[in-house]
Amino acid sequence: MGKAFKILFFLGLFGAISAAAITYGIYHSVKDRIPTVEELKDIELKIPLRIYTADNQLIGEFGDQRRTPIKYADIPQGLEHAILAAEDTNFYNHPGVDIMGLGRAVFQLVTTGEKQGGGSTITMQVARNYFLSFEQTFTRKFTEIFISLKMEKELTKHEILELYVNKIYLGNRAYGFEAAAQVYYGKSLAELDLAQLAMIAGLPKAPSRYNPVVNPSRALIRRNWILQRMLSLGMIDKNEYQTAVEAPITSKNHGVTPDIEAGYIAEMVRAEALQHLWR
């Protein structure tokens, strides 16, 4: 018994040392891609050029990405809960990486030969969206993990969630949830009800597949699944769930609607701004 224990002990020790060596080697190979603390805390968001009149009336918007950044304090609680229910229930407890979730993802890959998702936390999604590409390689995945661990050390959970809600792509040129509220409902996030918040919370997984304008049936299934998750997690009560799950789909594609129709003047201002930029 003692000899068997020693063998198991040395095998475990060898495995731990090997894992540490492999992890160090991977870290050494990707460390130059990990952002500094200053880079983490000085992230700039790309927003469209908006032209306003002197009394703050919109007359034009230019840019491929529709985005309206918001602060964490402006995130409706219903949206935060819907995002956590859909994407990362354990967000406030894990250190940036959900070991159990990664384990399930690896098991799915090994047993089915296909990547079925489920291993990425919100922090890892932020790391990928801000600092990495979407290439499906082990090197990128390990870099994503190291960046996530560093983000959790240097930023608060609220700061990470704020980055997430402002960057994630949600279809129809909408980047971030405030832009998605405007694109799909023509309203601000603060004006959306629980059913609408759950609907756009379902978009990050697959913006085209769960687009409520293009694929309303799939979007409805996704929305109701999120609402069911919120109910089971105690985020909403049965009355709130029932009201939201019975709500019809009210989304449609809302384009940019200027307060004042002055497209020619808006284009003149845009051209003048570009000239000043390149001088």
Stockholm file with secondary structure:
# STOCKHOLM 1.0

chainA/1-279         MGKAFKILFFLGLFGAISAAAITYGIYHSVKDRIPTVEELKDIELKIPLRIYTADNQLIGEFGDQRRTPIKYADIPQGLEHAILAAEDTNFYNHPGVDIMGLGRAVFQLVTTGEKQGGGSTITMQVARNYFLSFEQTFTRKFTEIFISLKMEKELTKHEILELYVNKIYLGNRAYGFEAAAQVYYGKSLAELDLAQLAMIAGLPKAPSRYNPVVNPSRALIRRNWILQRMLSLGMIDKNEYQTAVEAPITSKNHGVTPDIEAGYIAEMVRAEALQHLWR
#=GR chainA/1-279 SS CHHHHHHHHHHHHHHHHHHHHHHHHHHHHHGGGSCCHHHHHCCCCCCCEEEECTTSCEEEEECSSBCCCCCGGGSCHHHHHHHHHHHCTTTTTSSSCCHHHHHHHHHHHHHHSSCCCCCCCHHHHHHHHHHCCCCCCHHHHHHHHHHHHHHHHHSCHHHHHHHHHHHCBCSTTBBSHHHHHHHHHSSCGGGCCHHHHHHHHTSTTCTTTTCTTTCHHHHHHHHHHHHHHHHHTTSSCHHHHHHHHTCCCCCCCCCCCCSSCCHHHHHHHHHHHHHHHHC
#=GC SS_cons         CHHHHHHHHHHHHHHHHHHHHHHHHHHHHHGGGSCCHHHHHCCCCCCCEEEECTTSCEEEEECSSBCCCCCGGGSCHHHHHHHHHHHCTTTTTSSSCCHHHHHHHHHHHHHHSSCCCCCCCHHHHHHHHHHCCCCCCHHHHHHHHHHHHHHHHHSCHHHHHHHHHHHCBCSTTBBSHHHHHHHHHSSCGGGCCHHHHHHHHTSTTCTTTTCTTTCHHHHHHHHHHHHHHHHHTTSSCHHHHHHHHTCCCCCCCCCCCCSSCCHHHHHHHHHHHHHHHHC
//
